[in-house]
Amino acid sequence: MTLTMPPNEFVTLKSARKAIQLYFSCGWSDKRQKPTISSNWPQLYNQFDNPCLLESSSVMGGDQLLSSPSTVSISYNRSPASLPELESSSSDFQSDSQETVSGSPVIDSCMVRDIGDLRLKLRELETVMLGPSSDSLDSWYAPSGGECEPMPPEPDNGKHLLEMIARGSLKEVLIACAKAISDDDLLTAEWLMSELRHMVSVSGEPIQRLGAYMLEGLVARLSSSGSSIYKALRCKEPTSRELLSYMHLLYEVCPYFKFGYMSANGAIAEAMKNESRIHIIDFQIAQGSQWISLIQALAARPDGPPQVRITGIDDSQSEFARGGGLDIVGKRLSGLAQACNLPFEFHAAALSGSKVRLQNLVLRPGEALAVNFPFMLHHMPDESVSPENYRDQLLRLVKSFLPKVVTLVEQESNTNTAPFLPRFLETLDYYTAIFESIDVTLPRDHKERINVEQHCLARDIVNIIACEGAERVERHEVLGKWRSRFLMAGFRPYPLSPLVNATIRTLLQKYSRSYGLEERDGALYLGWMNRALVASCAWQ
C-alpha cells in the first residue's frame, strides 16, 4: 500500500475522509475532474478516523511501509477549479481541500481483494504513521472542543444524516444519535453529538432547549455518569432557597401540579363529606401546598369542621428545598388550620415510601382514611428493578389499611420497562410538549426560566436517558398499567365527581387554550395539544 505526499506538506486524514464522503454521498459531475479512488476505498473510508495533522516527513519510504504488492492510491488535481462541487459543501472542507493526497494513478490490478488483508494493512499503516502507542483508529475518540473532531459514518448512512443536519432538523438528529447509541455505533454517535452541540441552546426554541438536556443525557449515558446529574449537566447545584423558588415558579406557570392537587382534593373531599374524623396519609407531602385549599374547604363545612390529621412522608429533594425537616410543613399547616378554626394534627414520617410500615403511620380507630400518591409512585422500584417489587408491595400495604379513598396522580408517560431507544423517543415526545407549554407562559428572556428548566426538569430527563437499573429512578407508567396494578392489589375504581371536572376547567381558563382536559374511563387527563401529560384517578 503506497501513500506518497509532497514534501513540506501536511495531510489530514479528516480531509481525505471528507472528500471520500462527498464522493459517495453527493456525486461528481462527469465534466469535472474528480479524485481517482480505487473501488475498495469504501472499506478504507471508515478507518480514517483521526484528523490530527501528520507531517509528511514522518512518512518515510512509502514503498517500504508495506511489502505487499496490494496498493491503494489517491490522486487529486491540486487546482481549485477542478473541485468546484466541494466549494459549495462547507467552509470547513474548503480549507481542508487544500491539503491533498497525491500519488500514482489507480491500477485496477492493485486493488485489495481480501477484507482481512485490508484491515491488516490498515493496522500496519496506522502503526507507521501514528506510532506503535497510538490508539486504534476503530476506537478513536476526541473530546468535544478539542483539536480533533469525530468523523461521519459510512457513506450510505452518512448522506442521509448530512441531509438532516443541513436541514437543521434537530429532532431527527437527536433520534439518529440515540439510534446510533442503541446500535453501539459509537463513531456515528460521537460525530452526531459534535454536530448537535451546534444545534441546541438552553435559551432557544423549546426543541433547542430540550435538545440541550437530552444531548447531555446521551453524553452521560456514554460516559456512565448519569447518576451524577449535576456533573453531567455541568451546572452548579442550587441552594435550598433557590431550588424552592424554581419549584414554586414552575408550579405557577404550568397547571400540571395544580391539576393534580385539585383533582385529588376533590376526590378526598367527596369521599369524606360525611366524616367527622379524617386521617390523610400523603406519600410525598413536599411543601404541604396541596392541603391549603382542602383545609380551607373542610373548615367551611356548614355543619362544622371535622377533626383532621395529616401524616406527611418525606423525600430528600423536598427536604433540601425546604432547608429543613417536616416540622416546617407541620408548623405551616398547623398555623393555617388554627386561623381557620379547624381541629388539626400533623404527624411526620421522615422516610422513603419503600420503607414505610404500619407502625410508622399511627392509624387510629374511628378515623376515615385517605391515602394520596402525588407524582411519587413512579419512583418506587418495581419487579423489573428489584425482586422485592416495592411498587406493588406498597399498594398491597395500603390496601391492608382499608382506606376509604386512594388518589393517584402521575405523568402519562411510558418509560419504566421500555428499552433505551423507545424510552428516548417517548421522553422526547413528552418533554417537547412540556417545554412548548412553558414557552407560552414564561417568556424566553425571563431570567429564571433557564434555572427552572435546568433544576426542575433536566435532572429527570438525564436520569431517564442516561441511567439503567436501580440508578434510573424516573420510571413512569401510563394509567392503563397503573390500573392493572391497583386492580391486582384489590382496589376498585372510585369515580371522580363532575364538580372536580368543572373546577379544573375553570382553572385552565387562566392558561393557554392549548391545554385540554379529557375524562375517560373514570379518570381525568390533562394534556397539551394532542398529547396527554398528567393523569388523575381515585380508588377504594
N, C-alpha and C positions, 0 to 999 in steps of 0.2 A: 504494500500500500504506500503510494508516494503522495506526499503533500508538500509542495515547494512554495516558498513565499519570497517576494522581492526583498533584497537586503534593506536594512534600516527601516523596515515597515513593521507595523503592528497588525495582528489579525485578531479579531474577536470571533469566537465561536457563536456568540449571540448574533452577529451579522450574518454568518453563514446559515444559521438556523432560520432566521427571519426570511432570508432570501429563498430558502427551500420551501418554507411555509407559504410564501406568496406564490411561488411557482406552482404548487399543487392546489392551493385553495382559490387563487384568483385567475390563473391562466396568463399566457403571454400572447401578444399579437404575432401573427405569422410574419408580418412585415418588419418586425423589430428583433434585434438580436437578443437572445436570452442566454442565461448561463447554461453551459453544457454540463449535464449531470448524468451520471450512469443510472440505469434503471434500478439499481439496488440501493440508491440513496435513501428511499423511504425508511429502510431499516436503520440506516445511519442517523437519520434525522432526529429521532427521539433521544439518541445517545448524547448529542452535543448539547449538554445542559449547562455547561459552565461558561458564562460570558466574560470571565475575567481575562484581561489583556495578557497576551503572551508575546514576548519579544522574539522577533524572527530569528535572531542569532542563537536562541536556545534550541531551535530545531536544526540539528546538525546532521548532515549526510542523509538526506531524505531516502536515498536508495539503500542506506544501511540500517534504517529503522527496522524494517521487516525483511526477512529473506524470502518470504513467499512471493511468487510472481503475481498474486492477486493484487490488483490496484484499483483505487477509486480516485479519479482526478476531477477537479472542479476548475472551470475556466470562466472568467469574466472579462469582458471588454471594459477597460477602465474608463472609457469615455462616458460622461454623464448622459450624453444624448442617447446612448444605447440602452438606458434603463428608464425610459420615460414613465412606465407604469409604476415604478417604485416611488416616483416623486409624489404621487398622489396618495400613497398609502399611509405614511405617517412621518412626522418630522424626526422621530427617533431613528427610523430606518434610513432617512436621508443622510444623516450623519454617519451611520454605521456603514452605509453602502460605499463610502469612500475607502473603507478598509476591505481590501479584496483578497480573495484567494486565487492564485493563478497556478497554472500547471499545463501539462500537455493535453491535447485533445483526447476525448474518451475513445478507447479502443474496445469494441464490443467483446472481444475475446478475453478482456482483462476484468470482466465483472466477477464479483464474488457470488458463487452459486450456492454455497453451503452456509446456512444461517449460523450454525455453531462456529464455523470458521470465522465468520464476520464478527461475532461477539468476541472471540478470542483476540482478533486483531485490533478491535476497538480497545480492549483492555491493555494490549501492548502499546498502542498509540497513546493511551491515557498515561501509562507509566512513564513513557519517554517525555511527553510534553509537559506533564504536570508534576512528575516526580513520584517515586515509589510510595511516599507517605500521603499522597493526595487521596481524598475521599472518592468513592466510586461515583462516576457520572450518573449512574442509575439512581443513586440516593442523594445526590447533591441538593442542598437547600441553602439559600441565602436569606437571612432575616430581612424583613421589610425595612426599608430605609437605608440598607447597606449599599455597597458599590455594585453588587450583583442583583439581578432580578430573576425570579423563576421564569422558565420559558413555556411557550404554548405547547399544547398536546399534539398528538398525531394530526396530520393534515386533514383527514376526513372529518373528524370531530372539530378540529380547530377552526375550520371555515365557519361552521355553524356558530361556534362560540364567539368568534370575532364579529360576526354579524350582530349578535346580541349586544355586545359591548358597544359597537358602533351606533346602534340604535339608542343606547343609553337605557336599555331595559333592565333596570336594577333587579326587579323581582325575578326575571328569568335567570339572570346571572347568579343570584343567591341560590336559586334552586339547582342550577347546574353545579355550583360549588358543593352544595350539600350532597348531590348525587355522586360527585367525584369522591367525596369522603366516604360515602356509603359503599362505593365500589373499590375502596382502597387505592384509588388513582391519585396518589399524593402529589405527583408532579402537576397534574391539571388543577388540583385543589389549591396548591400553593400559588400557581400562576393566577388563578381566578381571584384569590384573596388579595394579591397585589393589585389587581385591576379594581376590585371592589373598594379598596381604600380611597380611590379617587372618585368614587361614585356616591359614597354615603356621607352624611353630615348630621350631627346632633342638633343642628339649628336650621335644617332644611325642610323639605316637604315631609309629610307623615311617613312615606315609604323610605325616605332617606334617613330619617331619624330611627325608625325601626330597624332599617338595614344596618345601621351602625352597631346596634346592640346584638343583632343576630350574627353579624360578622365576628364580633368579639366572642360570641358563643362558639362559633366554628373554630376560631383560633384557640380558645380554651380547650375545646374538645381534642384537638390535635396535640396540644401540649399537656393534656391530662391535668389541667389546672382549674377545672370547672368548679371545684369545691371552694377555691379561693376567689370568690366573686369579685371583690373589690380589686384584687390584683389583676384579674382578667380584664376588668373594666378600666383599669388604670385611673381610678378616681379615688379621692380621699373619702374615707368613711365619715359621715356627718356626725355632729354631736347629737345628743338625745333631743335637745330643744329644736335643732334644725330638722331632724327626721320627723318629729311630731308636727312641725309646721308644714312640711311637704305632704304628709299624710292627710292633714286637715284640708290643704288646698285641693288635693285630688278628690277628697270627699265632697267638696263644694262644687267643683267644676263638672263632675260627672255624676249621673243619678244612680250608678250601679250599687253603691253601698246603701244609699237611701232607699232604693227599691227593695233591697234585701231585708233591711231592718223594718221597713213599713209592712211588707208582706208577712214577715214572721210575727211582728207585734199584733197585726190584725188577726192572725190565726190564734194566737195566745189569748188575746182579749175576748174573742168569740168563745173559745173553749172554757174560759174562766169567768164568764159573765155572771154566773150564779154562785161562785165560790167566795167564801169569806176568809179563807187562809190559803195563800198561794206561795208555792216554792218554785223558783225558776233556777235551773242549772244552765249556765252559759259556758260552753266549752271553749270559747275564745272571747273573753269579755273585753279585751283590748283597753280602750279608754272608758268603757261603760257608756258610750254615747247612745247606743241603741235604746237604752232603758229610760232615757229622759222623757220621751213622749209617752211611753206606756205608764210610767209613774204618774204623770200629769193626768192621763186619761182615767186611770183607776181611782185617783183622788177625787175626780169629778163625778163619780157614780151618784145617782140620785138617792140611793138607799144607804149611802155612806161608804167610805173607802174600806177595802179589805186589809188584812194583815199580809204584808209582802216580805218574803225573804229571798234574797238572790245569792247564789253561790257562784263565784267567779273563778274560772280556771284560766290560768295564765299561759302566755307563750313568751319566749325570750325576746323576740323583736319588740313586742308591745311593752315589755318591761323596760327595755332600753329606751324606747321612745318616751315613755313616761318619766324616765330618770329615777325610777324607784319601784317599789313593790305594789301589791294590790291594795295596800292600805290607802294609797292615793285615790284609787277608784272608790273604795268604800266611803271615804270621807266626802267625796264629791256627791255620790248618790244619796248618802245619809242627809247631807245638808239640803238637797233638793226635796227629799221626802218630808223633812221637817218643815220646810217652807210651805209644803202642800198639805200639811196635817195628815200625812199618810203613815200609819204604823209600819216601820221598816227595820230590817235587819240585814246585814251583809256578812257573808261568810267567805273567806279567802281560801282557795286551794291552789297553792303555788306549785303546780306540777304539770307535766305534759299530759295530753289526752291518753296516750298509750299506757300511762302509769296510774290512771285513775282506778280506784277500787271503792267498793261500797262504803268502807269506813272513812273515806276522805270526804264524804258528801253530807253526812249528818241528816239522814232522812227522818222525818217525824210523822207519826200517825196523825191523820186528820188533815194533812196538807194536800191540796191538789197540786200535782207535779207537772211542770212543763220543762222540756229539755230543748235547748237551742244549739244548733250546729251552723254557725255563720262562717262560710268560707274557710272551714277548717278540716273537714273530713278528708279532703284530697291530700292532706299532709300525712295522714295515717298510712303506714305501710300495709299493703295487702298480701295476698298469698303469692304474688309474683316476686315479692321482695324478701319476705320472711315467712318461715313455716308457722310462726305464731299468728300471722294474719290479724294484726291489730285492728284493721278496719272493720272486719266482720265481728271480731271479738268485742269491740266496743259497742256495736249495735246490739249484740245479744245481752251485754251487761245492762245497757239502758232499758231494754225490753223487760228485764227482770225487775226493774224499779216500778213497773206498772204506771208509766206516765199517762196523763190524760191527753197530752198532745206533744209531739216532737216536730220541730221545724227544721227544715234543711234549705240552705241557700248555697249554691255552688256555681262556679263558672261552667258554662255549657261548652265544654271542650273535651276532646278525647286524646289525652297524652299519657295515660297511665301505662298500658302494656304495649302501646304501638311501637314498632321498630323505629330506628332513628329517622329514616327518610320520611315516612308518613307522619311521624311526630313533628318533624321540621316543617312540613307543608301545613299541618294543622295549626302550628304555632304562628306561622307567617300569616295565614288567613285570619286567625283570631285576633292577633295583635294589630294587624292592619286596620281592622275596624275600631279597635280601642284608640289607636293613635289618631285616626281620622276624626273620631268623636272629640278627642281632646283639642284637636286643631280648631274645631268650630268654636269652642268655648274659651280657650286660653290662647291669647294672641302669641304669635311666634316671638315677638320681641319682649314678652313678659320675662322679667329677669329670673324668675324662679321655675319657669317651665322645664328647662333642661334638668334642674335638680329633681323636680317631681318625677319626670320620666326615668331619670337615671337611678334614683334611690328607691322608688316605689314600684317600678315595673321592670327595669333592666335586669335586676338580680334574678327575678323569676324566669325571664327569657333565657338568660345564660344558663341557669340551672336546668331548664328543660332540654336545652340543646347539648350542653357540654357534659352532663353527668349521667351516670348509669348506676344501677344497683341502689344501695342504701343512701348514696350521696344525692340521688335525684329525689328531692322531697316534694317537688311540684308535680303531682300525679293526678291530673283532672280526669273525670269521667262524665259522660253525658248522662242526662237524667234517666234514660232508659236503664242504664247499668245500676244507678243508684236505686231505682225502683226494684230491680231484681234483688239487690242486697237487703233492702228493707223488708220485702216480702219473705225472703228466706229466714230473716231474723224473727218473723212472726208479727210484723206490723200490718196494719190496714190503712189505706189512704184516708186522710181527713180532708174533706172538701173545704176549699177556701171560700170565705164569704164574698158575695158580689160587692159588698161595701168596700172590701180591700181593693178590688179591681178598680172601682170608681175613684177611690182616693189616690191610687197610683197614677191613673190617667190625668188627674188634676195636677199632680206633681210634675209629670212630663211636659205639661204645657209651658213650664218655665224654662224648658230646654229646647233643643233643636227639634224640628219636625221630623228629622231623620230617625229619631228614636221611635221604636214601635213596641207595643205591648200585645201579647197573644196569650189567650187562655186555651190550654189544650190538655185533655186527659187529667183534669183536676189540678193542673199546675199552671203557674204563670211564667212566661218567658219575656225577658226584656232584651231587645235587640237593637242593632244599628244597621240601618238599611235592611238588607235581606239576611243578615247574619244574627242568629240568637247568641247572646253573650252571657246572660245570667238566668238561671232557673231557680224557682222557689216553689216549695210544696210543703205539705204537712202530713203527719202520720199519727196513728193512735194504736 
